[in-house]
Every structure is written in C-alpha cells, then in structure tokens.
Amino acid sequence: MSGFAHVAIDGPAGSGKTTVARALARRTGTLYLDTGAMYRAVALLVLRAGADAASEAAVVALARARPVRVELDQSSPLGFRISAGDQQLGDELYQNDVSRLASVIAAHPGVRELMVERQRAIARSGPIVMAGRDIGTVVLPDAPVKVFLTASLAERVARRRADLAERGTAVDTAALCAELEERDRLDASRAVAPLRPAPDAHTIDSSGLTVAEVVERIVALMEAGAAT
C-alpha cells in the first residue's frame, strides 16, 4: 500500500469515520489523523476561556495565541497526540459540550484556514489516513482514494451514545438525536467547506457493517487503484 500517499475519509458525526480511519491506518501501516480533534481542541479553548464562540475574530485570536499542534504518534491510542499552547489534551476533547461547540467553531472561515494549513503541513510529511468533513473536497483534493462514510441516523445515535457511555457520560437518546441532526445541518450548510462527498469519492453506508468490513472495502478500493 506504500504507493498511496493519502487516503481521505469524510462523513457526518457518528458515521464511524474516526474508528474506521484508525483501523485502516493500522491495517496499512500508515499514520492517522482525525482532523475533527483539531476543531474540538479550539472548541475546548473557547469553553475554558469563556470566549464568544459566535465571534470569528475572538476564536481566531484564541487559536493563534494557543496554537493547536498535532504530533503523530502510532504508540498513542489515538494515533497522534494533540495540544493547545503548552497543554496536552485528551479525553476532555470528547465531552458533549465540546462536541456541540465544534461545529459552530468549524463554521468560521478564519478557523478553517488555520486548521487546513496545519493539516496540509502534516500530510506533506508522508503517507497518511486523514478523517474529517472536508478532507476529500478541500484539505486533500488530490488524494488517490476518497471515501464518504455514512450511516442511518438511528445507527449514528446508537454509536454516539455507546461512545459517551464508555466515557462515563449518560445522554438522553432523543436529545442526542436532535443534537446530531443539528450538527448535520450546521456542517452541510456552512458557507465554507460544507460537508459533502467529493465528486470522485466512494460512498460507503456503514449501517450494519463491522469496522473490519468497512476497512476491507476501503482496502479493496486501494488495491483496485494500485492495479490501474
């Protein structure tokens, strides 16, 4: 698989892209980056600083003052380590209030410009499996393999609820469903880099599929590309 410099995996919240991308990176011996964690890091900064999330200028200033840095590290459970300023961040990135704010933060063009610049710099370091919402359309438009991973809303709610439960957070199913629908709306309607499949992306519905089954489908796409 060494001929594939980049694999771009996009999709809505709960589609399984983070888990699949991490598993694919392990399967192919490639580094992995979840770009959503970078927006979560900025969202966490905003929450801790009590900044106005609706103010692009305030959020960008905070992100510049405490830049988000990603250190690729295959020994880490995530496949990378992420910090903001001089503070390393961990499970707090996946708290529900951070998740809700991340889509608001990501809608600011100035924030996206900063993050995309850093994501492309990481990609220039070598082969990588990158997951997010605009990887195939904006960050790595020349990636040889692009996947748009989706799943039914019911499936995504169940996955997100299980993930939160594993982290010790109980969430009402109806509230979580409404939250995911709102995140979908925000991601799909933002003016800059809205969530959508790249024209040459392969759409995979992960509903009812195991992580291993999705990974095998992507590997097949990679092998088919290598054979052409």
Secondary structure, DSSP 8 states (H G I E B T S, - for coil): -TT--EEEEE--TTSSHHHHHHHHHHHHT-EEEETHHHHHHHHHHHHHHT--TT-HHHHHHHHHHS-EEEEE-TTSTTSEEEEETTEEE-GGGGSHHHHHHHHHHHT-HHHHHHHHHHHHHHHTTS-EEEEESSIIIII-TT-SEEEEEE--HHHHHHHHHHHHHHTT----HHHHHHHHHHHHHHHHH-SSS-S---TT-EEEE-TT--HHHHHHHHHHHHHHHHH-
